[in-house]
Amino acid sequence: MHPGAWLATAAVRATQEPPVVEVIDIVDAGDPRIDAYRDVRERDLVGRQGHFIAEGEVVLRVLLTRAAARTRSLLVAANRFDSLSDLLALVPAGVPVYRAAPAVMDAIVGFHIHRGILALGERAPLPPAADLLARLPAEALVVVGLGIANHDNVGGIFRNAAAFGAAAVLLDAVSCDPLYRKAIRVSVGASLVVPTARIGRNEDVVALLEENGFAPFALSPSGATPLAELARPARAAILLGAEGPGLPSDVMARTSTVSIPMAKGFDSLNVATTSGIVLYHLSQAARPLGRGEGVPLAS
């Protein structure tokens, strides 16, 4: 389903009578009904077969009102229950809300959950990258992550993408999961709502972007064009590589390279910070140029 349709669905939900929350008290940490929440950190590593865990009130509000993913259940600490009544009113009918004393919840999860609220979500299917790019607006910014293996960085990139109006985030096959619990938390729920797709292992990312009218810009300390001199094309793709090795040399050779000038003797920025700086610059740029016409403002 197109992201806009999910937002429209959320708006319809808001006008309806709130559903009756199905509250189930859990007194035994061994209760099989909450198996999905057991040993969360260990399960983070091995995966959840099409599901994910979301954590915290802000993230849960995004999941319940804006995300394409389906909420399957909630686990709430009893001492947080009353203070979360407005959030719980958003839970769809038929979705169980498990309530447990804090000590029982900690025993289930395997560590202290100071936020006191978790949810199990079901992943929405990802579209092919080419299909996602093809249906984006005529004027669109996308972020492309290649080899981004740190969950904090992935979460930060999605948060910046949402903040500065990026239309999508594409990740290659080796970049980490944006629906990993920590990535969702760092993104403040943005990885649940910013459209995303995976680039296939054998897919030519530069060709993919250019075939869909996107001008690709590779960020590198050695980039030829300083960011301040970069004009925004109507369709622009920001390519980011892993900290340290950066982007592959063949990608750099086939794209316009961009640098962020820094103080003398220092040439390194966190990749999530880089994404925020570049997205801010392009989101504030003058009227976009035609498709594929990204050129320096100064020559």
N, C-alpha and C positions, 0 to 999 in steps of 0.2 A: 504494500500500500504506500502511496506517495506520502511523504512526511506531513504535507498540509492537511491531508485527510485525517491523520491522527489528531492534529490540533483541533480540527473541526469537531471530531468525536468528543474530545475533552470538553469543548465548549458546550456541547449538548448535554454531557454528563452533569455539568455545573448547574443546569437549569432544572434538572430532575430532582425528585425527592431523594435524600440520602438513603442508601441501602441500610438495612439492619445488619450490623456487624455480627458475624458468627464468632463468638469468643469461646475459646477452648482452654481451660486451665490445665497447665502441665505441672505436676508435682514431683514427677520422677524423671531425672535426667536420662534414664534409659528408655523412655517412652518412644516406641517406634514411629509414632506420628511425626516426630520432629527429627527424623534421621537426616534430612537434608541439611540441617543446621549443625550437625555433630562434627567436632574436630575441624573447624572452619579452615585454619591455616594449612592443615594437611590436604584438605580437599581443594584448596586454592591451587596446590601444586599439581594435583592429578587430574583436575577438571571435573565438570559436573554434567557431562552429557547433554548439552543443549540448554543448560540453566546457568544462572549466576546469582551471586549474593550481593545485595545492595545494603549499605550501612549508613545510618544517620538520618535525622529528620529532614534536612534539606534535600538530600538525594532521594529519599522516599517520596517526597512531595513531587519531585520531577517525574519519578517512575509512575506515580499514580495519575498524574494529570497531563503529561506531555509525551511520554515515551511510547514508541511502537511496541516495545516488549510487553508481554503479558505478566501481570503479577499473579503468582501462584499461591503465596501465603505470606504471613508476617509472624515474627516472633518478637514480643514486646516484654520488657521488664515490667513487673507489676507496679513498681514505684514510679514509672513514667506514664502509666496508662491514662490517668485522668488528664495530665498535661498535654497529651497527644490527641485529645478527643476530636479536634477539628481535622487533624490529619486522618484519623481512623474513619471519620465520616466519608472520606473519599474512596474507601476500599470498596471495590465492586461486590455486589451481592454474590454469595457463594464462595468467596475467598476466605479461608479460615484465618483467624487471628489467634495465634497461640500466646497465652499469657503465662509468665513464670516468675517466681521470686528471683531477685538478682543473683543469688547464690546458685540456684538451679540453672538459670540461663548461662552463667559463667561455666558451670560444669558441662553443659551441653556443648557450648561453643569451644571450650578449651582454653579460654583466656578471659580477662575482665573486659566486658563490653560496657564502657562508661557511657556511650551514647544511648544504650538501652533499647535499641530498635534495629532489627534486621528484616530483610524481605528476600524471598526467593522469587526470581524472575525467570521467565522463559524467553530465550533469545528469539528475536525476529529474524527470518532468513535474510542474508545479505544479497544484494543484487550483484551481477557481474560489474566490474569497474567501468567497462565501456557503456553499459546501460545507464549507470548512475550519471556519468559525465554527459551523456547525450541528452538527458532530460533536465539538466540544470538550466537556469535562465541564461539569456543572451549575455548578461553581465554577471560574472561570477568569479569569486576567488576560491581556490581549493588549496589544501595543504597535502603534500605527499611526503610520507615518512618512509625512508629506506634504511632498514637495519636498526630501528629504534627499539632497543632491547630493555630499556628501563621503564618500569611502570609509572613512576613519578613523572618522567618526561612525557610519556604518552598521555597521561591524565592532564598535564599542564598544556600540552598542545591542543587537546580538545577544549579545554577551558578557554584558551585564547581564541580558538576558532569560533566558539560561540560568542565570545565577548565582542569580536570585531566583524561578525557577520559573514564568516566563511561559509560557503554553500555546502562543502563536503570535506572530509578527510579520507585520503586513500593511504593504506598501509601495505607494504610488501609482505611476502609470506613469512619472513623471519622477524618482523616487528612483533612486539608482544601484544597480548590481548587487551583491547580497550575496555572489555567488560570484566577484566580481573578486578576483584574487590577493591584493591588499593587504587587502581587506575580510575575507577568510577568515583571513589571518594575524592581523590585529588582533583578530578575534573569538575567537582561539585555537581555531578549528574549530567554534565555536557556530553559525555560519551554515550549516554542513553538517547540523546535527541539529535545530535549533529549527524546527518547522513554519512554513512561510511561504506567502504567496500575494500576487499582485498585484491591486490594485484597478483596475478598468477606467477608462479615461479619462473616460467619461461616467457612471460609477457614482457614486451618491450615498452617500458613506461614512457619513454620520450615519444615514441610513435603513437602510443595510446592517447597521450595528451594532445599532440599536434593533430591527429585525425579528428579530434573533437573540438578543434578550434582554440585550444588553450596554449598560450605562450608559456613555456617552462623556464623558470628562473632558479638556478642552482645557487644556494647560499654557501659561501666559503670565505675564510679569511683572505684567500688569495684572489677573490672575485674581481673581475675587470671593472665593473661599474659600482661606484659607491651607492649605497641605498638611497641617499638623499637625491641622487640624480636620476633615479629610476621613475619613469612614467608608468602609469597603470594602463595596461590593455584591458579591453572589455572582459576577456576571459584570461585569467592569469593563474598559474600553478606555481606554488612555492615548494621547492624540493629541499628537504632537510635530511642530512645523514647522521649516522651515529657519532657521538662525541669521541674524538680521537681520530679514527680513520676517515670520517667524513663521507662524502658521496663517492661512488665508484668513478674511476677516471673516465670510463667510456660515457657515463652520463654527463660529467663535466664537459667533455669535449663536444657534446652535441647540444648544449644548452647555453643560454646567456647566463654568465656567472655574476653574482652580486656579492658585495662585501659590506660589512658594517664597520666603519672606521672606529678604532679604539685608541686608548692611550698608548704612547710609545712603550715598547717592551712587553705589551700584552696583546694577544690576538685570539683569545678564547672566550666564548660565551656558552652558557648552558643552552642546549638545543631548544628547550621550551621557551626560555627567555628570548632567544633568536626569533622564534615563531611569533611571539607577541610584538616585538619591535617591527618586524616586517609587515605583519598583518595590520598593525596600527598605521604604518606609513601608507600602505596601499588603500586602506579603508578611508583615509583622509585625503587621498590624492584627488587632483582635479578630474573633470569629466573624463571617463575612460576613453581610450583610443579604440579604434576598430579591432576586430578579432585578430590576434597574432601580431599586432603592431607595437609591441612593447619596445620602446626606444628610450635612451637617456634623455632627460630634460635638458641637459647641457652637453655640448660636444666640443 
